[in-house]
């Protein structure tokens, strides 16, 4: 169950910071692996 009473502006800020870092690192990994979109069908 989700409890929004525990949310705070600081928690939201930290979540954004961490998720941005994860996205950036994932993008770097995809680039290094040479992954590109493929067409199916």
Secondary structure, DSSP 8 states (H G I E B T S, - for coil): ---GGG--HHHHHHHHHHHHHHHHHHHHHHHHHT-------
